[in-house]
Amino acid sequence: MSETLQGVIIGGLLGGAIAIATQVLAARKQADAAREARRQQERVWHRDQRLEAHHAFLNQVNRLVHVIGAIDRAGPGAPNAEARLADVEEALARTVDAFNRVELVCSSQMYDLAVKILSAADAQQMTNRANFPAVMQAIGVASHNYREAAKAELRA
């Protein structure tokens, strides 16, 4: 075999090996980029789920405070007192439903803060109108702490 033929064969083999190595590296980089894009999508999806849970829970807490405040402002002898107490029960039930979602998708710190809000909205205290101002204040403080922690969690 002549030296020229050997050079051509060796050159072809080296060129083919380099081409294969380049394709393998490109495929790995592409797979890594796809994996990272998928991870980023999952992070965004989880953040959006937490955001929706926080929003729904805080929205229901605000509605609960509004209903309690309306009853407190109306006074004990106001018309439709029974209907308003039913509104409190419904608002509390919806708040608990929203809390259940927080429990599913949020961190243990957020769960603990949400529990503090529900503890402030104790059903036993809500049977006595005299407790309404204290209940609203306790819910307000707890929900403020929850809101600030939720902001920090979503920024991270």
C-alpha positions in Angstrom: 0.0 0.0 0.0 1.4 3.3 -0.9 2.1 6.1 1.6 -0.5 8.3 -0.1 -3.2 5.8 0.3 -2.2 5.3 3.9 -2.3 9.0 4.5 -5.8 9.2 2.9 -7.1 6.3 5.0 -5.6 7.7 8.3 -6.9 11.2 7.4 -10.3 9.8 6.7 -10.4 7.9 10.0 -9.2 10.9 12.0 -11.7 13.2 10.3 -14.5 10.7 10.9 -13.5 10.3 14.6 -13.4 14.1 15.0 -16.9 14.4 13.4 -18.3 11.7 15.6 -16.8 13.2 18.8 -18.2 16.6 17.8 -21.7 15.1 17.2 -21.6 13.4 20.6 -20.5 16.6 22.4 -23.2 18.6 20.6 -25.9 16.0 21.5 -24.8 16.1 25.2 -24.9 19.9 25.2 -28.3 19.8 23.6 -29.6 17.3 26.1 -28.2 19.3 29.0 -29.9 22.4 27.7 -33.2 20.6 27.3 -32.9 19.2 30.8 -32.2 22.6 32.2 -35.1 24.1 30.3 -37.4 21.4 31.7 -36.2 22.1 35.3 -36.8 25.8 34.8 -40.3 25.1 33.5 -41.0 22.9 36.6 -39.7 25.7 38.9 -41.9 28.2 37.2 -44.9 25.9 37.4 -44.4 25.2 41.1 -43.9 28.9 41.8 -47.2 29.6 39.9 -49.0 27.0 41.9 -47.7 28.5 45.1 -48.7 32.0 43.9 -52.2 30.9 43.1 -52.5 29.1 46.5 -51.3 32.2 48.3 -53.6 34.5 46.4 -56.7 32.3 46.9 -56.0 31.9 50.6 -55.3 35.6 51.3 -58.4 36.5 49.2 -60.6 34.3 51.3 -59.0 35.6 54.5 -59.8 39.2 53.3 -63.4 38.1 52.6 -63.7 36.6 56.0 -62.4 39.8 57.7 -64.8 41.8 55.6 -67.8 39.7 56.6 -66.8 39.8 60.3 -66.3 43.6 60.1 -69.7 44.0 58.4 -71.4 42.1 61.3 -69.4 44.0 63.9 -70.4 47.4 62.4 -74.1 46.4 62.0 -74.3 45.8 65.8 -76.2 43.1 67.7 -79.7 44.1 66.8 -79.2 44.5 63.1 -81.7 42.9 60.7 -80.6 39.7 58.9 -78.3 38.8 61.8 -78.8 35.1 61.2 -78.0 35.5 57.5 -74.9 37.4 58.3 -73.7 34.7 60.7 -74.3 32.2 57.9 -72.1 34.4 55.7 -69.3 34.1 58.4 -69.7 30.3 58.3 -69.5 30.3 54.5 -66.5 32.6 54.5 -64.7 30.5 57.1 -65.5 27.3 55.1 -64.1 28.9 51.9 -61.0 30.0 53.8 -60.4 26.5 55.1 -60.8 25.2 51.5 -58.1 27.7 50.3 -56.0 26.7 53.3 -56.1 23.1 52.1 -54.4 24.1 48.8 -51.7 26.0 50.8 -51.1 22.8 52.7 -50.6 20.9 49.5 -48.2 23.2 47.5 -46.4 25.4 50.0 -43.5 25.1 52.4 -43.9 24.1 56.0 -43.1 27.7 57.1 -46.0 29.0 55.0 -48.2 26.2 56.3 -47.4 27.3 59.9 -48.3 30.9 59.1 -51.5 29.9 57.5 -52.4 27.8 60.6 -51.9 31.0 62.7 -54.5 32.8 60.6 -57.0 29.9 61.0 -56.3 29.8 64.7 -57.0 33.5 64.9 -60.4 32.8 63.1 -61.4 30.4 65.8 -65.0 29.4 65.4 -65.6 29.5 69.2 -64.6 33.1 69.4 -66.7 34.0 66.4 -69.9 33.0 68.3 -69.5 36.1 70.5 -69.8 39.4 68.8 -67.7 41.0 71.5 -64.7 39.1 70.3 -65.0 40.3 66.7 -62.6 43.3 67.0 -59.9 41.1 68.6 -60.5 38.3 66.0 -60.2 40.8 63.1 -57.0 42.3 64.6 -55.4 38.8 65.2 -56.3 37.8 61.6 -54.9 41.0 60.3 -51.6 40.6 62.0 -51.3 36.9 61.1 -52.3 37.6 57.4 -49.7 40.4 57.2 -47.0 38.0 58.4 -48.2 35.4 55.9 -48.3 37.9 53.1 -44.7 39.1 53.7 -43.4 35.5 54.0 -45.2 34.6 50.7 -43.6 37.6 48.9 -40.2 36.5 50.2 -40.8 32.8 49.2 -41.9 33.8 45.7 -38.9 36.1 45.1 -36.5 33.2 46.0 
